[in-house]
Amino acid sequence: MLVFTYQTYMAITSSANKALRAGEKKRVFNLRTKVAIDIQLNKFRKLTEEKKVKDAQALIPALYKALDKAAKRNFIKKNTASRYKSRIMMAVKKLG
């Protein structure tokens, strides 16, 4: 399977070139958003596995902020963010 990246694909028209540039910019923003969510979620999961309730609760505002920002920028849907937040709170309540 071939995967085309910005460097290997040669756009023919100027509008295609512009679309490639815009896609690269969007890709960077999306990666940043994904990493922001993933880092917080992984920290949270690690804390819940270790049953550190206080530390997990302290991480919730940062997690909520990352999820809300991702939903605001249409990286994830609003209901997806709500579902994540609900599951986070259920995990905390289950621990403590």
trRosetta pair geometry for C-beta under 8 A, 3 or more apart (Angstrom, degrees):
i j d omega theta_ij theta_ji phi_ij phi_ji
4 8 5.7 -136 -145 81 66 108
4 9 4.4 56 -176 -55 121 119
5 8 5.4 76 50 16 76 99
5 9 7.0 -178 73 -1 30 96
6 9 6.9 -71 -138 42 19 96
6 20 5.7 128 -130 176 86 108
6 23 7.6 179 -85 86 102 105
6 24 5.2 31 -79 -81 146 122
9 20 7.1 -166 89 -113 115 134
11 14 8.0 100 126 -106 122 14
11 16 3.7 -180 -160 112 111 106
11 17 4.3 179 82 -68 147 63
11 19 7.5 156 -120 52 142 92
11 20 5.5 -129 -49 -16 135 135
12 16 5.9 49 45 37 63 151
13 16 4.6 100 58 3 80 102
13 17 7.1 -136 101 -4 47 85
14 17 5.4 -48 -152 33 38 116
14 18 6.4 40 149 -20 67 102
15 18 5.5 -48 -148 35 36 114
15 19 6.4 40 150 -21 65 103
16 19 5.5 -50 -147 35 34 114
16 20 6.5 39 151 -21 63 102
17 20 5.7 -53 -153 32 32 112
17 21 6.6 30 151 -17 65 104
18 21 5.7 -53 -151 36 34 111
18 22 6.3 32 152 -17 66 107
19 22 5.7 -54 -144 39 32 111
19 23 6.1 36 154 -23 64 107
20 23 5.6 -54 -146 35 29 114
20 24 6.5 33 155 -21 63 103
21 24 5.8 -53 -153 31 31 112
21 25 6.7 29 151 -17 63 104
22 25 5.7 -55 -153 36 34 111
22 26 6.3 32 152 -17 67 107
23 26 5.6 -55 -145 39 32 111
23 27 6.2 40 153 -27 65 105
24 27 5.5 -51 -148 30 30 116
24 28 6.8 32 154 -20 62 101
25 28 5.9 -53 -156 31 32 110
25 29 6.7 28 150 -13 65 106
26 29 5.7 -56 -150 39 36 110
26 30 6.0 35 153 -19 69 108
27 30 5.7 -55 -144 39 29 111
27 31 6.3 31 156 -20 64 106
28 31 5.8 -54 -147 35 29 110
28 32 6.4 31 153 -20 62 106
29 32 5.7 -55 -151 35 31 113
29 33 6.4 29 153 -18 65 107
29 73 7.5 -131 156 169 121 145
30 33 5.7 -55 -148 37 32 111
30 34 6.2 33 154 -20 66 107
30 75 6.1 158 -128 -125 75 106
31 34 5.7 -55 -144 37 31 112
31 35 6.2 29 157 -18 65 107
32 35 6.0 -58 -148 37 27 109
32 36 6.4 30 153 -23 63 107
33 36 5.7 -53 -149 32 31 114
33 37 6.6 24 155 -13 64 105
33 66 7.9 146 -162 -170 65 84
33 69 7.2 -149 -131 113 100 100
33 70 5.0 127 -179 -106 117 92
33 73 6.6 -134 -98 74 150 140
33 75 4.6 -133 128 -94 154 167
34 37 6.0 -60 -153 39 30 106
34 38 6.0 25 155 -17 67 114
34 75 7.3 -151 -59 -180 71 134
35 38 5.7 -57 -137 41 30 110
35 39 6.0 33 164 -23 67 106
36 39 6.4 -52 -145 31 22 108
36 40 6.8 14 159 -9 56 111
36 66 4.7 -168 136 -136 101 115
36 69 7.6 -35 110 75 149 130
36 70 7.6 -175 78 -59 114 108
37 40 6.2 -68 -156 41 29 106
37 41 6.0 23 156 -17 68 114
37 66 4.9 166 -88 146 61 123
37 67 6.5 91 -118 -79 107 63
37 70 5.9 11 -60 -47 128 151
37 76 8.0 83 -85 -16 164 136
38 41 5.7 -58 -141 40 29 110
38 42 6.1 28 161 -19 66 108
39 42 6.0 -58 -148 36 26 108
39 43 6.5 26 154 -18 62 107
40 43 5.8 -56 -151 36 31 111
40 44 6.3 31 152 -20 65 108
40 59 6.7 162 -162 176 86 107
40 62 5.5 -159 -123 120 128 101
40 63 4.6 170 152 -95 129 72
40 66 5.2 176 13 14 151 155
41 44 5.5 -56 -148 37 32 113
41 45 6.2 31 156 -20 67 106
41 63 6.9 104 -73 -130 59 111
41 84 7.9 -71 -98 -162 120 122
42 45 5.7 -50 -142 36 31 110
42 46 6.3 34 156 -21 63 106
43 46 5.8 -58 -151 36 28 112
43 47 6.4 26 153 -17 64 108
43 59 5.9 -162 112 -138 116 151
44 47 5.8 -58 -150 37 30 109
44 48 6.3 25 155 -16 66 107
44 56 6.0 86 -148 -142 72 85
44 59 5.3 -166 -87 110 85 141
44 60 7.8 91 -114 -79 124 55
44 63 5.9 35 -55 -78 143 143
44 88 6.7 -35 174 -133 154 104
44 91 7.8 92 155 93 108 147
45 48 5.8 -56 -145 38 31 108
45 49 6.3 33 155 -21 65 105
46 49 5.8 -54 -150 34 29 112
46 50 6.5 16 155 -7 63 110
47 50 5.9 -64 -147 46 31 103
47 52 4.6 -85 -163 63 85 106
47 55 4.9 -139 -142 100 133 109
47 56 4.2 174 118 -74 127 86
47 59 6.6 159 17 6 157 145
48 51 7.2 34 -175 -82 36 36
48 52 7.8 -96 -71 46 24 67
48 56 5.5 84 -67 -107 74 146
48 91 5.3 -24 -128 163 153 121
48 92 7.5 -99 -101 -80 111 54
48 95 6.1 -126 -142 -60 82 138
51 95 6.0 173 -139 -148 69 111
52 55 4.2 2 136 34 118 117
52 56 6.0 140 94 -24 72 91
53 56 5.7 -61 -147 38 28 112
53 57 6.2 27 157 -19 66 107
53 92 6.9 105 -148 -156 82 77
53 95 4.9 179 -93 123 98 124
53 96 4.2 94 -139 -64 147 122
54 57 5.9 -56 -149 36 28 110
54 58 6.5 29 152 -21 63 107
55 58 5.6 -53 -149 34 33 114
55 59 6.6 32 152 -21 64 106
56 59 5.8 -58 -154 33 32 112
56 60 7.3 55 147 -45 61 89
56 91 7.7 -115 175 116 143 105
56 92 5.8 -177 121 -105 121 93
56 95 6.9 74 51 45 156 163
57 60 5.7 -26 -160 -7 40 119
57 92 6.0 102 -82 -146 79 134
57 96 7.9 -14 -50 2 122 154
58 61 7.9 -47 178 19 39 97
59 62 5.7 -63 -166 44 58 111
59 63 5.9 59 141 -25 83 108
60 63 5.5 -60 -146 38 33 113
60 64 6.1 34 159 -20 69 106
60 88 6.5 139 -123 148 91 129
60 89 7.8 69 -133 -82 132 71
60 92 7.1 -10 -74 -59 128 152
61 64 5.6 -53 -144 37 32 112
61 65 6.3 35 156 -23 65 105
62 65 5.6 -51 -148 33 31 114
62 66 6.5 30 154 -17 63 104
63 66 5.9 -56 -151 36 30 109
63 67 6.3 24 155 -14 65 109
63 85 7.8 151 122 -105 104 72
63 88 6.1 161 123 -129 149 159
64 67 5.8 -60 -146 41 30 109
64 68 6.0 27 159 -18 67 110
64 85 6.1 61 -109 -113 85 113
64 88 8.0 -148 -66 74 79 159
65 68 6.0 -56 -142 38 26 108
65 69 6.2 25 159 -18 62 110
66 69 6.0 -58 -146 38 26 110
66 70 6.4 27 155 -19 62 109
67 70 5.7 -56 -148 36 30 111
67 71 6.4 27 154 -17 65 106
67 76 7.4 -50 -155 59 71 137
67 81 4.3 139 165 -147 101 96
67 84 5.5 -160 -122 83 142 135
67 85 6.1 -177 96 -57 161 95
68 71 5.7 -55 -147 38 32 110
68 72 6.2 36 153 -24 65 106
68 81 6.3 115 -83 -179 41 146
69 72 5.5 -50 -145 33 32 115
69 73 6.4 15 159 -4 64 110
70 73 6.2 -66 -146 47 27 99
70 75 4.1 -78 -165 62 82 121
70 76 4.9 33 134 19 114 100
70 81 6.6 166 76 -89 98 116
71 74 7.5 32 -176 -79 33 29
71 75 7.4 -78 -63 49 25 77
71 76 5.6 -50 -83 77 66 83
71 77 6.9 11 -131 135 88 19
71 78 4.9 93 -169 -100 124 54
71 80 7.3 180 -96 65 101 86
71 81 3.9 -57 -56 -24 132 150
74 77 7.8 18 -144 -90 61 47
76 80 4.4 -112 168 86 110 133
76 81 5.7 132 98 -53 119 85
77 80 4.5 98 58 0 81 105
77 81 7.2 -146 95 -4 45 83
78 81 5.8 -55 -156 34 33 111
78 82 6.5 33 148 -18 66 107
79 82 5.3 -51 -146 38 38 116
79 83 6.2 44 152 -25 67 101
80 83 5.6 -50 -148 32 32 113
80 84 6.6 34 152 -18 63 102
81 84 5.8 -52 -151 35 32 112
81 85 6.4 31 152 -18 65 107
82 85 5.7 -55 -148 38 32 111
82 86 6.2 35 153 -22 65 106
83 86 5.6 -52 -147 34 30 113
83 87 6.4 26 155 -16 64 107
84 87 5.9 -61 -150 39 29 107
84 88 6.3 34 152 -24 65 106
85 88 5.5 -51 -149 31 32 116
85 89 6.6 28 155 -15 65 104
86 89 6.0 -58 -152 37 30 107
86 90 6.4 31 151 -20 65 107
87 90 5.4 -49 -144 36 35 115
87 91 6.4 40 154 -23 64 103
88 91 5.9 -56 -154 32 29 111
88 92 6.7 25 151 -16 64 105
89 92 5.7 -53 -148 36 36 110
89 93 6.2 33 155 -17 68 107
90 93 5.8 -56 -144 40 31 109
90 94 6.2 36 154 -25 64 107
91 94 5.6 -53 -148 32 29 115
91 95 6.7 28 154 -18 62 104
92 95 5.9 -57 -155 34 33 110
92 96 6.4 -21 167 22 68 108
93 96 6.8 -80 -135 57 25 75
